[in-house]
Every structure is written in C-alpha cells, then in structure tokens.
C-alpha cells in the first residue's frame, strides 16, 4: 500500500504504459490532518498517443468522467483527445492565442516550437519565461479557464475521476494542480514537491533533450531555459506565481475565491468531495 505521506514517482504514479507524466494528487496531507483521496484527481500530458491499455485503465480502473484540456486550439487540432469511455471532454484554455498571434504567427510557432529556433522565438517574444505562470493566473483568459476547471471539480460525480492536462502536463497542468491543492488545504512545500515530480517522471526525456541541445554550445542559463520550454519544470516559475498571488491577494485561496468565483461553501464542498481521514 502506498504511504500517504510519501511524495515520489512510486507514490503518485498512475501506472501507465505510455501516457506521459501520468500521476495523481491523491495521498497528500492537508494542514488540518486530512488526506487527498486516491484515484480521483489525475494529471498527465496529452492523452493522444497513449496506448489503448492506458485509455482502458482510465475508463475501467479510475472511472474517468471528465477530461479538462488546458491546451490552445492549434495544439488540440494537431493532437486531438481520444475518446475515453463516456468521459466528457471539457476545453479550459489558459493561454490567450490572440496575444500570442500578435507577436508571432501561430502556424510558425506550432511548426517550430520543438526546435531550437522555435524555442528561441518563444523566449524572445515573451511567450515563455520566468513570469509565464504569473501571466496564466493574472490574465482574464487564464482566470476564465481555471474557473471553468473548478466548476468541473465542484460537479464531479461521486465515485468518478477527473483528468486534467495540457501538452506536456507540466506548466498549465502544474498550476491547475497548485490551485486545487491550495483550495484543499495542502501546504506550499508539498505543492512544490508535487510540481517538481515532472522532472522525475520526465527524466529520461529531459536527458535526451539535454544531449540534443549540447550541439548548440549554449550557456547554462540558455540550456535551462530551453529545457523548461520542453519537458522540464523550473521551481522559479512556480514560486513567482505563488509570490504574485500572495502579494496581490493575500493567499492562493483568496485568489481562488475572488478571481475564480469559488465561494466558501464551494471550498467546503470540494474538501468533502476530495478529502478523507486516513
């Protein structure tokens, strides 16, 4: 049996064959001594490309009811989400594509994003970087997307699970995890450790990309920036978002209440739904 206080790849994995960065929020302890229920709050990279066995497991073992997709429209068009039983697919976009397209064409970005030139372009245009998560939680588009996500959490049927994801399951998804864990009363250190698990789950991929980038004679700072665009997470990105929310709202919970329009009664409902005594 998994140790509910452990935070590791072994403790959080969904046990998937091919679904990337696939893990759960279950087992984390709240500051008032409850634990997040196992097998309910699931996070991953995009499901497209996952094996049929993985999709069947989501349907039959985890009883998936809702898929919350944080991606942009061009990402969805390129890699649409496959049907997983009767699960409802809900689009909760976090990035305002109009703002990006004002700086660079979406076609150009979508074709180049996994190349060195595309990464440089995204960084130069300010599309990604250390303040990226601050943009996600501060712009109206991100607030609307995360508010929609919380509606799905609130109305999730008993005995069912929700899978939330973006493309790599690390940035938009990582912020989604931070928000729901904060709402449930999980401490910041645990939230940061959960966020950093991406680097454990993606370790082989990150190392492969690191080796591929070595040919470009990048500085250490450039290398870390590029890896953070691809499959690695950077704790500074999350810390900047947490600092912004605490400075401007007092706490993450107050941000959730004010900007995502989640009432105190709904916070209690979420706790009743997703927490349990060990």
N, C-alpha and C positions, 0 to 999 in steps of 0.2 A: 504493500500500500504506500502511496506517495506521502511524504512528510508534508503537512500543510504549511509549515513554516519555511520550507526549503525553496530557494529560488534558483533554479538551474534548468538546463535543457531537459534533463531527465524528468524533473518535477512538472514542467509546463508543456511538454510536447503533446501533440495530438496523435502522434504515432503514424504519420502519413508516409507514403512511399515517395511521392513526387511533388506534392503540394508544398510550395516554398514557405519558409518562415512560419510554419503552422503550429500554433500554440494556443494556450488558453490563459485566462486570468484567474481561474479557479485556484483556491488554496491560500491566497494572500490574506493576511490577518489585518483587521481594521484596528484603529486606535482604541476602540471600546471592546475589543475581545471577540468579535465575530470573525467569520471566515467567508470569503467569496466562494459560492457554490461551484463545484466541479462540473465541467462538461456543458456549460451554458453560454459563457461569454468567450467566443472564439475569434482569433485573429489570424490573418495569413497574407501572403502575396496573392496576386490574382489567381482565381481558380482555373482559368483557361490553361490547358496543358497538363493538368493533374490527371493521374490515372483514373480509370473507371473504378478501381478498388477504393481509391481515396474518396471519390464522389459518393460511392455507395456507403462508405463509412460515415460520412457526414449525414447522409439520409437515415441510415439504419441504426447507427450507434449513438450519434449525437442528436438525432431527431431535429434536424435543421428546419427552421420555419422561416427565417429571414436572412437575406444576404444584403448587407449595406455596402454599397460601392462608392468609394470616395474619389474615383478617378475622373479625369476630364473626358469629354466626349470623344476626342480622337483616340484616346487610349482604349476606350470601350469598343470603338469601331474596329480597331486593329486586333483586339483580343477580347471578343465578347464573352460574357459569363455563361458557361454551360448550364443547362437545366439540372437542378439537383432535387429530385423528387418533386414535391409540391411547394418547395421553398419560394417565397416571394422575393423578387429582386428589386431592391429599392435604391434609386440613384440619389446620393447625397454629396454632390460635388463640393469640393472645398476651395478650389482654385478658380478664380475668375479668368476665363480664357480670353475675354476681351482685353484685359490688361496686358496679358502676355502677348497677344497678337499685335498690340500697339508697338511692341518693341521688336518682335521678330515673327515671321510668318509661322503659323502652326505646322504647315507642311514641312518647312525647313527644319524646325525643331524636332518633329516626330521622326524624321528620317535620320537625323544626326545625333540624337540625344545619347546614344550608347557609344559614340565615337569621341575621340579626343577633341575634335573641332567642335562638336556639338556641346560637349561639357564646358569647354572654354566659352562658347557663345552664351550658354545659360548662366554662367557665373558673371560674365562681363555685363550682361543685360539685367543682372539683379534678380533673375528668375529663381535662382537658388543661392544659398549662402547662410551665414550665421544668424540672420534675422528672419529667415524664411518662416519659421514656426510662429514668430510674432505676427507676421503678415496673415498666416492662416487664421489665428484667433482674433485678430483685430479688424479684418475687413468684413464687410457685410455679407459677402458671398460665403466665407468660411463660417460665420456665425449661423447663417441660414442652413448650411449643410450639416453642421454639428447639432443644431436644434432639431432637424429632421431625424437625425440618428437617435437622439434622446427620445423622440416620440415613439420610435420603433422599440426601444428598450422598455419604455413605460408600458406599452401594449403587447409585449411579447407574451404569447400564451404560456401558461404553466406547463412545465414538463418539456418545453421546446428550447432550442438554442438559436443564437444569432451569430452569424459570421460577418465580421467587418474587415474590409480590405481595401488596398489601393493597388498599385502595380507591384512594388516590392514588399509591401506590408511593413514599412518602417517609419515613414515620416507622417503622412496624413493619418495612417493607422496608429502610429505611436502616440500621436496627440489624442486620437479618439480613446485609446486605452488610458492615457493620463487623465482625461476628463471623467470617464466613468469610474475609474478607481478613486479619484478625488471625491466624486459625489458619494461613493460608498464609504468613505472614511479611511481609506488606506493611506499610510504615511508617505511622505515625499521620497524618502530613501528607498522604499520598496518600489515605488513607481519608477524611479530612476533605474533600479536594477532590472525591472521588467523591460524597460526601454532598451537597455544595453544587451539584453539577450539576443537581439537581432545579430549582433556581432559574433555570437556563439553559433547560432543557427546557420548563419551565412558564412562561417569561417572558411570553408573550402573555396567558395565562390570569391570571397574577398581576396584571398591569397592568389588565386588565379588572375584576378584583375590587377592586383599589385604587380605581379610579374610582367603582365602585358604592358603596364604603364612605365615600367623601368626603361624601356627603349627611348622614351622621350626626354630623359635627363631632367626630370622635374625636381624642384626643390621639395623639401619635406612638407612644407605648408601646401604647396600645389598638389602634391600626391594625396594628402589627407583630404583636401577639398574635393578632388576628383572622386576619390573613393566614397566620400559622403554623398555625392550625387548618385552613385551607382548602387551599391548594396551594403554599405557600412553606415552606422549611425554615429553621430558626434554628440557627446553629452552637452557641449556648449550650446547646441541648437535648442535642446530641451530646457536647459537652465535659463536661457534667455527668455523663453516663453513663460516659464514659471515666474521669473522675476518681473516680467511685464504685467502678468495677471495680478500678482501680489501688490505691486506698486500702484496699479490703476484701479483695482477693485478690492483690495484688502486680502483676498484669498481666491483660490480657484473656485471654491464653492460659491462665493458671492458672484463671480463672473458667470457661472452656470445659471444661477438664479436670475440675474439681471439680463444677460445678453442671449442666453439660450431659452429663456422664458420657462424655466423649470421651477415650479412652486415648492415651498417647504413640504407640503403634503405629498407632492410627487417624489421628492427626495426620499421621504419615508417609505413610499410605495416601492421605490427602487431597492431600498435596503431590505424590505420584507421579501421582495421577489428574489434577490440575488445573494443574500447573506444567510448564514446559518451558524449555529453553535457547533463547535467541533464534537 
